Amino acid sequence: MDAIPTYAGSDHTREYVPILVYGKSLAGGVNLGTRSTMADIGQTIAENFGVRLSFGVSFLNDLR
């Protein structure tokens, strides 16, 4: 019998998702902690290109 999720969302809304960020000019060994939303990844990428999205908190400054 398969386990039934205890949360009414999809898998990505109830599970932690690891992230690995790499760039030659980025600081190494930075702990980004547990982000509150996956939208933080999109916001970080957008900020890198000079764009601002409606959701998410960029962690780009933490990587410099």
Beta strands, then each sheet from edge to edge (+ up, - down):
end
